[in-house]
Amino acid sequence: MLREPAVSSRELKTVPVACDLAVIGGGMAGVCCAITAARAGLKVALVQDRPVLGGNASSEIRLWVLGATAHMTNNNRWSREGGVLDELLIENLARNPEGNAIIFDTVLLEKVLAEPGVTLLLNTAAFEVKKTGDAIASVRAFCSQNSTIYDISAPLFCDASGDGIVAFLSGAAFRMGAEPEAEFGEKFAPSQDYGELLGHSIYFYSKDAGRPVRFTPPSYALDDVPANIPRYQRFNTSTEGCNLWWIEWGGRGDTVHDTEAIKWELWKVVYGVWNYIKNSGKFPDAANLTLEWVGLIPGKRESRRFEGPYMLRQQDIVEQRVFDDAVAHGGWSIDLHPADGIYSERPGCNQWHSRGVYQIPYRCLFSRNVGNLFLAGRIISTSHVAFGSTRVMATCACAAQAAGAAAAICSGRNLLPADLAEGPRLKELQRSLIRAGQHIPGVRLDDPDDLARKAKITASSSLALKETKPDGPLLPLDRSRAQMLPVQKGRVPAATFLASVSEDTSLRIELRSTLRAGNFSPDVVLASKVVELKAGEDVPVLADFGVEVDRAGYVYFCLLKNERVQVRTSETRVTGLLSLTLSRTQTPDGDIGVEAFEFWCATRRPAGENLAFTLSRPLDAFRPENLANGFARPTTGTNAWAADPGDRAPSVTLSWDRAQTIGRIEIGLDTDFDHPLESVQHGHPESVIPFCLKRLRVRDGAGKTLAEVTDNHQTRISIRLEAPVSTKSLVFDALEPAGSVPPALFEIRCYPG
C-alpha cells in the first residue's frame, strides 16, 4: 500500500531520455525518418502524441497513404516512393490487401518495434524546448497515460509533428497562409476570396446491419443539409471513407489553435449528413445501414510551414527544375482547396499536375535559423502553392527518409544539417538514400564500393520481346489507346496490332515521345498516318513510321479514338511494359503558371493488359548489364534484366578476373512501382505483386549455395553472409516468380562487408 502525507504540491515523475536523434511526431514522416536513422546505427527517440502511429494514415483518421502515383490518374509512370515507405506499403499489401486501417496500425508498430535503436513513446506530447545558443538542447514531453514527463536530449532533432511544435517553440522561422504572387512569381497563388489555408476533414464509415436500423441524430447535428451544403447532391449510400475528403472545414481559422472548434463543426456536419441519408426519405437503400465509425480527430492538411535555406515553389514543380541537392521526389498535383470547404460553392479542390515528377532539394529539410533541427512531413520549407503538392503523406515520408539519412551522417561527426548541403557530404547522402531504395529522379547511383560494377554480368537468357500473344480481351477504341515500348537510339521498329473492325473505316495512328527524358507524358508527335481498315476480325494494323530517335527511351504507339474499332489485348505481363488510355486533357483556366497537356494513364490490374503486338525486330531492353546501371526502376528504359519465358532455370552470373571478398549482397526486385498501393480502403487485386520474385538462390563459382531467399514479397532483398566469401563469380538463380511473368531483377550490388 502506498500512502503519502498531504503536501503543498508535487512534481510529476520525470524520466531522462538521451539519444542521437529525437523525432517528434509519429506520422508516416516520423516513422520513416526514425526507422532510417535507427538502421544506420543511431539511437532514436520517436515521440508520438497519439496512441498509434501513422498520423492521418492511422485508424484514428483513416486516410490512405498516397503520393506521386496519384491513384494512377496522371502521367507519372513507375513513380511510387521507394525506401522505407515502400517496404511498409508492400508489407501492408501482403497482410492487408483489403485495406483495413487497424491492420495498417499493426504494420507500422511492428516495423518500429523491430528496430532496437528506437525508443517509442506513444501518447506523449512535446510541450517545452530548451536551447543552447541557436541549437535545441532538449525537449520535454508529457505522457497522459502514465503521468510521466520525458526529458529528451539529443544533438539532433527532427520535427515531424505536423504543426511543428518543436520548431515553433525553438523559434524557427515559419509561415502560415499563402504568399502573394509577387513574392515568388507564383501565378497560382490564391486570392483572399479563395482563402489561404486548407481545412481539416473527418471521415465516416457505414455498414449493412442486415435489418432496418433507426438513427436519432445528436442535438448538435447540422440541420437541413441541402440548404447548408452546396454540393449535397454528391452524397449517396455507396460513397465511403476517403472519398468524402471534401467534408472539410476550417481554412478561414487558425488551423493550429482552432482545431478543436474545427473538429466540432465537422462532427456537426457528419452527423447531419448521416441524418439526411437515413431520415430524408431520399435514400431508401439506406434502411439497413448503420453508422459504424466516425473519425475522433480531424485529418489536418495545413498549418505552419517552416523556412529552410530554400523554399520550394510552384515553378520548381511545374518546370521540374533540377537541384544539385535533390534527395526525394514528389508528383501529386498542386492541390489547393477553398478555405470555406464544404460550405463553399466552389469545387472541393483545384488540382494542377506537372508533366512528370519533380525533385525535392535537401535545403528544404532543415531550419535556416535553428542549427540542429531537421524538418519533415508537411512542415518542410515550401511556399503555400508548392505545399499543395508536397503535403501528401507518401511525399512527406520519402522526404523524411532523407532527413533520417542525413541525421545518420551528421551523428558522431559533430556535423549539423547545413554541413551536408553541398560537396562530398551531399553526394554521400544521395548515395546512402539510393542504396536504401530511395528514388531521386535523374540521379544515378554512383557507388564506388559496389563490386558488381566491376563484374562482367551475363545471364542464362534475356528476354528478346518481339510479340505479345493475342490472348486478351478486345478493348474498344471509345478512347485513344497506346502501347509504351522501350527502344534504343536509332530506328524505331514497326509494330503490328490486331483489331476487330465493325465496318470499313480510317484509323489514325501516331508515334509519340516525350519532351523531357525520363518523363512519361507522350506529348511529342514524331510521326502520324492514317490506315484504311476493312471490316473483319483480327485485322492487322501496321504502324511502320520509319522514324529514328536520338536517345534511348519510351515511345508510344497511339491508336486514336474510333468507335468502329476494337483492339486486341494480351495477357502477357512484362516488367517495364504498359498500355495507356487517354483519359483527359489538363486545360488551365487562364495564365496560372501550369501547362496544358494530355493524361495517358495506365489501368489497374487485373485489367490494364498490354496491347497484342508483333514487332519487326525484338526489343533490346532487358540485358543483364542493366543490373549495374545505377537505376532500380524504369526511367528512360526498363533498367531491368528479364529472362526469356522459355528459360526453365533462369539465372544471372557476375564474374571477376580475380577473386573478390563478398560479405553483403543487395538485390532490387520489381514490385510494380506504377501501382499506388494505397494503404487503406482502396483494396488491391493481389497480396503479392505478380512481377516480384518469390524465391532466389545465390551460389558461388563452385556451385555452393551461399544464401536462399524463400517466400519473398518485398522490393529489396538484403543478404548478409554468415562469413565473407572469396570468389571469382556469383550465380543468382531466379527460382520462382510470384505470377506468370518472366523473372526479372532491377539491380544487384555486392560489398565486402
N, C-alpha and C positions, 0 to 999 in steps of 0.2 A: 504494500500500500504506500502511495506517495502522498504525503501531507506537507504543505508548506505554510508558514505563518503569513498573515496579511502584511503586505509591504506597500510602500507608496507607489512603486512602479516596477516593471520587469523588462528585461531585454529579450528579444527573440533569440533563439538558437542561431548561431552563425557558423557556417562551415566554409573554410577556405578551399578554393579550387585553383590550383596552379596548372597552367597548360602552355603549350606553344602557340595555339591559335584558339581564340574564343569566337564561336559562330553564334550570333544572336538571331534566332529565327529558324524554325524547323519546317518551313515550306519546302517546295521542290528545290529552290535555290540553295537554302541552307543545308539540306540533306546532301545534295551533290557536292557542295563545297566541302562539307565535313568529311565525307567518305573519301574524296580525292586527297585531301591533306593527310588523313589517317593512313591511307595506303602508301603514302610517301614517307611514313615514319613519324609523323607529328603526333603529339599528344593534343587531342582536341576536346574542347567542351562545346557541346551542342545544346543551346538553351532555347526551349520552345514554350511559349505561354499557353499552349493548348494541350489537351490530354492525348492527342495523336499527332503524328507527323503529316506533312503534305499540304498544309495551308488550304488554299482554295481547292486542291485536289483531294482533300481528306473526306471522310464520311460525314463530317460536320457540315460541309458545304456542297461537295459532290459535283464539282466542275471537272470536265475531262482535261487531261494534260494535252496540249497541242502547241504547235509552233509553225515551222516553215512549211510543212506539208499542207496545212490549211484544209484538212479533210479531202485532199486531192482535188481541190477546186481551183488551183492556179497552175502555172507552168513550172513550178519548182520540182522537177523530177528528182527522185532519189535524194531528197533534202532533209529527211528525218535526222534529228540531232543524234550524235553518237555518244561515246564515252559512258559515264556512269548512268546518265538518264536512259540511254538505250538499253543498258543492262537491266535497269529497273522495269522498263516497259516490256521488254522481252520476257522477263520473269513473270510479270503480271499476265502476259498473254498465255504463258504455259499453264498457269494456275487458274486463270480467271478470264477466259475469253468472253464470258458473258458480261463483264464489266461491273461486277459487284464492288461498290465503294468500300465496304467493310473489308473485303479480301485485299484490296489495294492498300488499306491501312497496314495489314499484317506484312505485306511485302516490304513496305518502307521500314517498318520497325525491325523486321528480321535483318534486313541488309545493314542497318545502322548498328544493331547489336552484334553483328558478326565481326565488326571492327574493334579489336581490343583496345585500340588507341582512343576510342571515342567515349567520353563521359556524357551520357544523355540525361538531361534534366527537363522532364516534362512538367507541365502546369507551373512553369517558372517564368516570371515576367521581370525583365530588367527595368530598374527604376532610378538608378543613380550611376553616374560616371565620375571617376576621379582621374585627373590628368597630371602629367609631369611635363611642363612646357607645352609643346603643341602635340604631344602624344598621349594616348589613353594609357593609364596605368592599370586601372581595374574597373570592373563593372559589378554593381550589386544587383542581385535579383532575388525575388521572393517567390517561394513555392506555397501556394494556398492550401495544398493538400497535406503538407507536413509541417506547416508553420515554421519554415526554415529560411533564413537568408543565406544566400551563397555569395561569397566574396571572391570573384573570379579575376585572377590576374594573369596577364599574358603579354608577351612582347608584340603580338599582332592580334588585331580584331577584325572581324568581318560582320558588317551589319546586313542581315538578310531578313529583317523583321517586317518588311512591308511598309510600315510608316516611318522607318528609320529612327527608332527610339534612341539607339546608342549614338548614331551620327548627330541627331538633333541635340542630345544632352551634351555631346562633346564640343558643340559649337561649329560643326561642319557647315560650310556654306550650302544653302539649299534654295529651291524654288518651289512654288506651289501655284498652279494656274497656267495660263498659256502666254507664251511670248508673243508680242505683236510681230506682224510680218516684217517690219523694218529691222528688227534685231538680227535675224539670220537670213532674211530674204525668203522665208518660207511662205509660199503663196497659198498654202492650205491652212495657214493659221486661222483659227476660228474667230468669229465675231463675238461680241458681248451677247448678242441676241442668241447665238447658238450655245454659248457657255464655255467656260474654261476648264471644267473638271468633269471627268467621267464619274458616274454614280456607283452605288452598290447594287447587288442583286441577291435575291433569295429564291431558291428553287423549292419545288414540292413534288412529291410522288403520290400517285393513287394506285389502287389495285382493285381487282374484281373480287368481291366477297362471296359471290355465288348466290346471293339472295339480296332483296332490296335493303338498302341502308339509308336511314334518315340522317340529315345533317342540320344541326341547330348552330347558327353562326355565333361566335362570341360578340359581345356588345360593341367591341372596338372594330369589327369588320367594316370594310368600306361599303357604303350604301350605293345602290344604283350604278353598277359598273358601266353600263352603256353611256350614261351621262358624264361620267368622270374619266373614262379611259378611251381616248380617240380610236385606238386600234383594237377595241374589244371584240371585233368580229374575227380576230385571229385565234381566239380561244376555242378549244374543242375538247373532246374527250380522249383523243389519242395522243396529242402532244404532251410530252413529259420532260421533266428534268431540265437539262441544259438548253433544250430547245426553247425554253421560256426565259432565256437570258435577258430579254427585254423587259422583264419585271424588274426595272431598275429605277433608282431614285437617289437623290442626294447631291447632284452635281452643282447645285446652287449654294450648298452649305459648306461648312468646314468638314471635309471628309476624314479628318482625324478626330476632332473633339465632338463632332455631331454624330458619330457613328451609332451610338445607342438610339438617338432620336430617329435616325435613318432606318435602323432595324425595325423600330415600332411602326413606322409608316409602311414599310414593306410587309410586315406581318398583317397590317390592316388591309393591304391590297390583296395578299394571297388568300386570306380567309374570305374577303369579299368576292374574289374571283371564284373561289370554290362554292360559295353560296349561290352565285349566279349560275354556275354549271349545274349544281344539284337542284336548285329550287326555282329557277326562272321558267321551267317548263319547255325551254327551247332545246334541251338535250335529253330526250327520253332514254337514250342509250347509257345515261349516267346513273340509272336507277340502282344498279348493283355495285357502283363504285364507292369506295371509302377512301378517305384521306389517310394515306399510310405514313407520310413523313413530310415535315416542313423544316426547312433549314433553321437551326438555332442561332446561327450568327450569319451575317451577310457576307457574301463574297465581295471583297473590296478591289476595285480596279486602280484607283489613283489617289495619291495624296502628295507626299513630298517627293521631290527628285533632288538628289544631291549633286553638287558640282565637282567634277574631276578636272584634270588638266585640259580635257577636250569634251565638248558636248556634241553628241551625235545629233544630226538634224535631217530634215526632210530630203535635202538634195543628196545626202550620203546614201540614203535608201533608194531613192528613185534612180539615181545615176549609177548605183552600185560602185561607189568610189572605193579605190584600193588604198589600204592603210598598211604601212610597214609593220605596225604593231598589232595586226589583226590576230585575235585569239579565239573568236567564236563567230557564229553566223546567225542571222535572222532571216525570215521570209514571210511572216504573217503580213497581212495588208496593213497600211496605215489606217487604223480603225478607231475613229472618233465617234462619240455618242452625244446626242443633245443633252444638255445639263438637266433638263426637266424630265428626262427619262420617260417613264410610262405615261406621264401626264402630257407629253409633248405630242403635237400633231405632226411632227416631222418623222421621217423613217427612224427606226431604232438605232441605226448606225450609218456611217459613211465610210465605206471601205474602198481604198485605192491601193492597187498592187504595183510593185516594180516588175520588170521583165524577168527577174531571177532573184536569187538570194543575195544578201549583202553581208559585208564584213562588219564585225563589232571590234573596235580598237581597244587595246588594253588600257589606254588612258581614260576610258570611261568607267573603269572598275576600281578606282581609289580616289579618296578625297584630295582635293587640291590644297587643303589647309590643315588637316589632321594627319600627321605624318605616318601613323601606323594603322590606318583604317582602310580596309577594303570595303567596296560597295558591291552588293549582289542583289539579284531579284529586280523588282520593279523600281527600285530607288536609284539605279545607276544613272550616270551623267548623260542625259539626253534632253532635247527640247520636248515640249509637250506634244508636238506633232510626231516626232520620231518615237516618242514613248507610246504612241498609238499602236506601234508595231512591236517594240521590244518588250512590252508589258506582259505578253502571254507566257504561260508557265514553262513551256519547253525551251523557249529562248532564254528566259531567266535562268533556267537550270544549266544550260550549256555555258553561258557566260560565267555563272558561279563556279563551274568546274575550273574555269581559267583562273578565278580568284584563288581557289584552293591550291591549284598547282603553283601559282605564284608565291603563295604563303610558304609552300614547301621549299622553294628555292631560297626565299628570304631567311627562313628559320635556320638558326645555327651559324649564319654567316654575318650576322649583325647588319642585315640589309633591310631597307624599307621598301614599300611598294614602288615608289617612284624610281628606285635604283634599277628596276628591271625594264624600264620603258624604252630602252634602245640598246643597240650594240649586241655583244655576245650573250649577255644575260637574257635579252629578249628572245634571241634565237634558241637559247636553251629552254625557255618557257614554251615556245611554239613546238619545239621538238618533243618535250615531255607530254604535251597535250595530244599531239598526233599519235605518239606511241600508245597513249591510253584510249585511243579511239575517237578523239575529237576530230570533227571535220572543220577545217578552216578553208573556205573557198579560195581556190587558186594557189594555195600553199602546199608544196610537196614536202614530204618527209625527207629531210636531209640528215641521215643518221650514220655518222662515221663508225659507230660501234657495231653496226649490223653486219655480221659476217655473210649474210645472204647476198649482199650487194657485190661481194667478191666472187660469188659462186657462178658456175655455169648451171643454168636451170633448164632441165629437159622434162618431158612428160611421156607417159606411155601412149598418149594420143592427145590431140587437141581438136576441138570442135571446128569443123570447116562447114559453116552453116550456108547451105545453098538453097534449102527449101524448108517450109513448114507444111506438114501434111494437111490436106483439106478435109479435116475430120471434125470441125467445129460447126456451130450453128451459123445460119445466114444472118447477116447484120444489115438492116435496111439503111440505105443512104438517105434517110429522112433528115440527117445532118451530115456534114462533111466529116470524113474519117481519114485517118493517117496511120501509116506504119513507120515507126522510127527504126533506122538501121545505122549501125556504126560503120563508117567507111574510112579507108585510109586516104591520104593525099593522092590525087590523080583522078582517073576516070571513074565515075560512079557506075556500078553495074546496072544493067537493065533488070527490071522486075516485072514478073507476070502475075497478075492476080486473077481470081476466078469470080465470076458474077452470075447471078440469076437475073435475067432481064425480062420484064413483063411485056414490053413492046419495043420496037426499034427506037433507038434514042441516041443522043450525043452525050458523051460524058467528058467533062473537063478534068484533067489530072495535072497536078503540079509537083515539081520537085522543089523543096524548100530547105533553107538552112537558117542559121541564127545570126543576128547582128554581132553577137559577142561570143567568143569561145567559152564554153562551159555553161552557157545559158540553154534553156530549152523552150524558148518562145520562137516558133517557126515563122518568123516574120520577113524573111528574105526569100523572094521567089526567084529561084535560079533558072527555071525553065517551066514552060506551060504548053500544053497541047490538048486538043480535043480529039477523042477517038470515037468512031462510029461503032455502035454495038447493035447486033441483031438480036431479036427476041430469042430466048432459049435458056437452058440450064448449063452451068459450068462454062460460061462464055469467057474465053481468055481476054484479059485486059492488059495489053503490053505497055509498060511505062519505060520507054527507052529514050532518054533525053540527050545522050551523047555529051554530057556535061563533065567537066573536070573541076575538082575543088582543090584549093591551095593549102588546105590544112586537114588533118585528121579530125573527125568529129561525127556527130549525128546528122544525117539528112532525113527528110520527111517526105515520103511518098504520099501525097494527098489526093484522095478521091473526093471530088466536091459533090455537094448535095444534088441528088437526082432521085426522086421518089419512084422512078420506074426500075431502079437498080437495087439489088441486094448483093453484098459482097460476102464471099465465103470466108469463115474464120478457121483457126486451127487450135486444137487443144495443146499444141506444143508450147511449153513454157521454157524460156531460156534466160539465164542471167543477163541483165543489161539490155533486154529487148521489151518494147512496149508498143501497143497500139493506142491511138488517141482519138478523141472526138471533139470537134469544135463545139464548145458549149455556149460561148457568148463573146461579146467584144466590150472591152473597157473603153468607155467614151466619156472623158472628163466633161463636166459642165462648166465651160469657160476655162480661163487660164488659171488653174490651181496648182500648177507645178508637177503634174503627173502626166503619164504618156497614154496614148490610145494604142491598144494592141489586142489581138485575139487570144482567147484562152482555149488551148488544145489540151484537154485533160484525159488522164487515164481513168479507167473504171475499176472499182474494187473487185477482187476475187469474191466468189467463184466466177464472175463474169470477167470482162477485160481480156478476152482471148486475143492473141495476135491475129493479124490477117494471114490467110493462107497465101503463100507466095513461092515463086521459083525465081532464082537469080541467075544471071548469065555467067557469074563466077562466084565462088564461095567468099564469104566474109572472113577476112584475116584479122579477127578481133579477139581471139581467145588464146593467144600464145602464152606459154608458161613464163616468158620474160616479164609479163605484166605483174607477176607476183613481187617484183622488187622495184617497181617504178615509182614508189612513194605515194601512191593514191590507193585508197581502200574502199572505193565505191565508184560507180560510173560517173564520169565527168565529161571529158571530150572523147571518151571511148569507154568500153566496158571495164577496163583496168582489171580484168579477171582472166584466170585460166578456167576453161571448161573442157571436160573430157568429151570425146566422141560418144554418142549414145550406145554404140555397139561395143565399147570397151568394157569387158567383163571384170577387169582388175585395174581400174584407173589409178594412176599414181604420178607423183611428181618427184624428181630427183635433183638434189643440189649436190654439185661436185666441185671439189677444190683440187688444185695441183698438189697441194701438200696438206697434211693433217691439220685440222682446226680443233681447238678445245671449245666445246659447246656445253653450256650448263642450263640455258634457258631458251625456250622457243615460243614465239608469238605467232598466232595464226588468225587471219581475218576471214570470216565467212560471209555468206550472203543471206541476210535476214530481210531482204527487200526493203531498202531504205525509202522506197516510194510509198510504202504502206504507213499510214499515220499512227497506228497503234494507240488510239485514244484510250485512256486508262479506265474510264468508267462509262457505263450506259450504252455506248455505241454498239458494242459486240463485234466479234471478228469471226471469220468463217473457219478458222482452224486454230489449234493451240500451239502448233509449231509451223513456222514459215516453210513452205514446201521447197524453197531454194536452199535451205540450210542443210549442212552436212551433219548427220546424227552421230556417225562413228568414223573415227580416224585413227590410224596407227602410224607410229614413227619408228623406222628401223635404221640401223647404221649400215655401213657399207658391206659388212659381213652378213647382213640379214637378221641380226639380233634385234628383237623388239625392245625399244627404249621406253616407249610410252604408248598407251592406247586409251583413247577417249571414247566413252560409250554414252548413249542417250543424251547427246548434246542438243541444246536448243538455242544457245547463246551466239551472239555475233563474234565474240572473241574467245579464243582458247589460249590460255597461258599455261605452258608446261615447264615446270622446274624439275630437272632430272635429279634423281637421288644423289648422284655424283657426276660432275662434269665428265664428258667422254671426249676422247681424241679420235677423230675420224676424218676420212677424206670425202665422205659422202653421207647424205641423209636421204632416206626414201620416205615419202608421205603417201600412205595408202588411203584413198578415199573409199571407205568400206560400205557406207550406207547413207544415201541421201534421204531427206525427210519426205520427199514426194517424188513424183515421176519426172524429175528434172535432171538433166545431165549434171554430174558432180562438178562443183565449181569452188574456187578459192579466190580471194582478193589479194591476200598478201601472206608471205612467210618471212619472218625475221628471226635471226639466230644471234645469241650473245654468249660470251664466255661464261657469264655467271649472273 
